[in-house]
Amino acid sequence: MQKIEQIANQVFADGFSVRQAARNGSLVRPTSGMAPGFQQGNIVILSAPDADEFLRFCVLNPKTAPILDVSEPGDFTLPRLGREIDIRTDVPRYRIFRDGELIDSVVDLRAIWSGDLVTFVLGCSFSFEDALVRASIPVRHMDNGTNVPMYVTNLDTVPSGKFGGPTVVSMRPFVPKDAIMATILSSQLPQAHGAPVHFGDPAAIGIKDIAAPEFGDAPEIRDGEIPVFWACGVTPQLAIMRAKPRIAITHEPGHMLVTDLRSDGGRQF
Amino acid sequence: MQKIEQIANQVFADGFSVRQAARNGSLVRPTSGMAPGFQQGNIVILSAPDADEFLRFCVLNPKTAPILDVSEPGDFTLPRLGREIDIRTDVPRYRIFRDGELIDSVVDLRAIWSGDLVTFVLGCSFSFEDALVRASIPVRHMDNGTNVPMYVTNLDTVPSGKFGGPTVVSMRPFVPKDAIMATILSSQLPQAHGAPVHFGDPAAIGIKDIAAPEFGDAPEIRDGEIPVFWACGVTPQLAIMRAKPRIAITHEPGHMLVTDLRSDGGRQF
């Protein structure tokens, strides 16, 4: 199975081939590991004026919601992120929320697209984890084949209109020298959540039980390792659920938009 | 005169004292050199929906328009930037534009404030130049007591609604080793325009005559020095003039909002 996946992933050497496969329906699965070296993005689609409030939420909380791009209303292309992108078809699977409730999971948005929809593409932690791996820094949850542990903290986001709520963080344990290098490398990737928001005592940011994350899998923290916490893309997702906008469309978790931007290309703009 | 100014500036040791003096009317002059070590910000005030389009313009052009903060409509406080800020009174002088035309210059906005006005505070190059001076890198226009030269380039901004147009850059000449350090230091200050957008051949970015800047004073470039170009805060000002929003309020050039943020404090959020 591992081998079949490796072979399959070799076919998807770049963002364009992943997007074409998503578009023609031959790819309906998570994009993790595909198109190595290219940035993947979280998708949020809202109608104005929700989109205006959410844009301000992202600007005021850039570590949780780093903006890779934001479209004009109704425009389904994203030329700054990649060749011939059509956001209505190029993500493997979408979730549709109405008034905060999940009402559908679809592979194509063309039937429901409308001229007031605004697309946000937000950076994710894949490119930061790539940077750690390239620097030979072991990333525990990757080595263990588990999901990164994620926690709801007592750090409030800066609210914007109906969007607000707590900051969600992901945690990776490191020995001190690796924690220092991980801090430096991540600080250079603001489009992938940037530098950590905390390290050490989980209680200091309101995490009661480090062994029981709200999302993802329980962590393995070894002797001599310190937990390091980064702002997490679940934060804006949670803000959207709480805000209950009339309509919200997101990617199905793990089913990302794969862009033509290089992971190590620094800032896009 | 120099001495009197130095004494006067000593009174304004922090942002709060500058803002209080602007508020009570005793300070109606440029803020350059005041409250050393604290970030100063450009002010743009627009009414929705112009504010929504302009927010997206800033997000898509972060080197020209680095957002320090953006308010909720009607809110004249900016608690994230400083203690007791009232944006209607705390800038020494304001310009009021109607349909793109300068119609007034005032010291108080309380009479014309309304519930749909959104305040943007955008970073400026003062904190970057502070960092160069602290690193013992000579900055020519400061040493010469002239304004930094600024040029309109052929680099288009990413448009958003009615906001768009060319990127304006400022230029500082350096010997190569200083240019390298200036690049590193400025890249660490994204809230002050970040890393350069170009160095070397002015014609490559559409500058026809380096001796004749569109704004500021003519440069002095010595043998062995390379011109280094940074995105400039005049870019969003030009975009606003071109867009001709119904109402736009800005600071009078040089008369900035002085914040409580430390210049070397890295990113605000």
Contacts between the chains, C-beta under 8 A, distances in Angstrom:
chain1	res1	chain2	res2	distance
A	48	B	52	7.6
A	49	B	52	7.6
A	52	B	48	7.6
A	52	B	49	7.6
A	52	B	52	4.1
A	52	B	55	7.4
A	55	B	52	7.4
A	55	B	55	5.8
A	55	B	56	6.3
A	55	B	59	6.8
A	56	B	55	6.3
A	56	B	70	5.9
A	58	B	59	7.8
A	59	B	55	6.8
A	59	B	58	7.8
A	59	B	59	6.1
A	59	B	67	5.7
A	59	B	70	6.2
A	60	B	69	7.7
A	60	B	70	7.2
A	60	B	269	6.7
A	61	B	269	6.8
A	62	B	267	7.8
A	62	B	269	5.5
A	63	B	269	6.7
A	67	B	59	5.6
A	69	B	60	7.7
A	70	B	56	5.8
A	70	B	59	6.2
A	70	B	60	7.2
A	72	B	160	7.3
A	72	B	161	7.5
A	80	B	158	7.1
A	158	B	80	7.2
A	158	B	269	7.5
A	160	B	72	7.4
A	161	B	72	7.5
A	190	B	190	7.3
A	190	B	267	8.0
A	194	B	267	7.8
A	267	B	62	7.8
A	267	B	190	7.9
A	267	B	194	7.7
A	269	B	60	6.8
A	269	B	61	6.8
A	269	B	62	5.5
A	269	B	63	6.6
A	269	B	158	7.6
